[in-house]
């Protein structure tokens, strides 16, 4: 009979290491996290929820693709990666333009169409950083020889929860920041900074 979970300190150490690695690697600034923050700052929390849900579910889809080995199979198709990169870059440029030109929140009432769920999902599944970061975290936490090992389903569950938590934090951070952007000049400057940061992190993820 397996030991109770609470009596397996090695398992808890590995869980802690997995959460810590996910926080540092997957939670670092990248196209998805920066876009969620930028959209939250430009459009507010409520208007950004659909986009954030698209990012979260798209990133969880990437997690499943990596965990099941489908990512390795897709990497063997040399024509697919450039198509995904072009599609992602095109949408990110469009999103950066939308963020840079978004009116202040106080004047949003119907003036600017909010980013969509499909757009967030597309960006997430075509985000090159997501595949590298998730693969590194998923494969990086292993136990010592003879010790209790984290099963793949437990890893999947923990990382899926971390994806939700990480993007929720970035979204709330952007939305909280937006509360101070009621003035048109401050809002425009901040949106331009977020748009430029989004393009920079995307360039670093693709070419860095």
N, C-alpha and C positions, 0 to 999 in steps of 0.2 A: 504493500500500500504506500502510495506516494506521501511524502511528508507534507504537512500543512504549509501553505504558502508563507505564513508568518514565521515559520521556523527554518526558512531557507535564506540565510543572510547573503549568500553568494548571488542568488537570484535577484534580491533587492539591489545589490551593488550594481549588477548588470542593467537593471531597469533604470537606476539613477544615471548610469553612464550613457544609456541610450537617450534618455530625456535631455541630458546635458549636451550631448553631441547634436541632437536635433535642434536644440535651442540655438547653439552657436553656428552650426553649419546651415541648416534650413531656415533659421530665423534671421540670418544676416541680410542686409539690403540686396535686393535683386529686382529684376523686372516685375515679378508678381507682387512682392511685398511693397515695393515703392509705388506701384500702380494703385494698390489698394489704399495706401495712405494718401496718395495724391487725389484719388477720386473722392475719398472721404472728406478731404479738406476743401475740394472744389464744389462738391454737390451735397455735403452733409450726410449724416449717418443713415437716415431712413432712405434717401434716394440712392444710396450706394449699396444697399443690402443685396440686391439681385446680382450686381456685378461681383461682389465679394463671394456670394454663394457659388457663382460660376468659377471663380478662381479656386475656391476650396475644393469643389468637386473635381475640377480639372486636375488639380495637384494630387488628389487622392487617386485619380485615374493613372497618373504618372507613377505613383507609388505601386499600384497593382501591376503596371506594365514592367516596372523594374523588378519587382519581387518574383514575378512569374517567368522572368527570362525573356519576355517578348521584346524588351528594349534591345537586348543583344541581337535578336533576329532582325529587328528594324535597322540596327546599325549596319547590318550586312547589305542593306539596299542603298547603294551610293546615291541614287537619284532622289530618295525620299528626304534625306536630311536637308539638302538645299531648299526643297519646296517648303518644308516646315519653317526653315529659317526665314525665307522670303515672306511667307504668310505672317509669321510672328512679327517681323520687323515692320511690315506694312501696317498691321493693326496697331502696333505700338506707336508708330508715327502719327496715325490717325487719332489715337487716344491722347497722345501728348498735345496735339493741336486742340482737341476738345477741352483738355484741362487748361491749357494756356489761354484759351478764349472764353472760358466759362465766366459768366457774370457773377458778381458778389451774391452770396447766399440770400441776402435780403431782397434781391430782385429776381430770384430764380423762378418764381411762380410761372411755370410754363414756358420760360424763355429758352431754356436749354434742355435738350433731350438727355436723360441720364444714360450712362453706360449700361450695357445690357448683360444678362446672364450668358448668352452665347459668346459675347465678346470676351468676358472673363474666362470662360471655359477654353476658348481658342488660345488665348494668351498663355494660359497655364500649361496646356498640353504641348505647346510649341516653344516653351521656355527652356532654353538649353541648360540653364543653371539648375533647374529642378531635377533633371535626370542625373547630373553629376553629383549634386548634393545628396539626393535621396539614396543613390547607389552607394555613396561613401558611408552614409550613416547606417544603412541597412546591412551592409557587409562588414562594417568596421567594429561592431560590438560583438565580441566572442568571448567565451569563457575559457578558463584554464583547462588543461587536459584533466579529465576525470571529474570536473565540477559540473554543477547543474547548468544546462544551456537553455537560453531563451529560444522558444519555438518560433517558427515563422509566423504563425497566426497571432501570437502575443506581440511580436514585433510589429506586425501590420496594424493591430488594434492601437498600440501605443503611438505609432507614428501617425496614424490617421487622426487621433485625438490631438496630437501636437500640431498637425497641419491646421486644424480648426482653431486651436488656441493661438498659434502664431499669427495667423491672418486676422483673427478677431482683434488681437492687441494692436496690430498695425492700423486696422480700420478705425478703431476707437481713438487711437492717437491722432489720426488725421482729422476725425470728426471733432475731437476736443479742440484741436488747433484751429479748426474752422470757426469756432465761436468768437475768435478774436479777429476775424477777417470780414467784418461787416462793412468796413470802409473800402470804397472802390479801389483806391490806390494800393492799399496794403494787400487786398485780395488779388489784384492783378500781378503784383510783384511776386507774391507767394506762389501763385499758380504757374508763373513763368519758371520760377526756381524748381518747382516740383516737375514740370514738364521736361526741363533740361536734365534734371537728375534721373528721371525715368529713361531718357534716351542714353545718358551716359552709362547707367548700370546695365542697360541692354547691350550696348556696344562692348562693355567689358565682359559680359557673359558670353557673347558670341565670338569675340576676337581675342579676349584676354588669356 
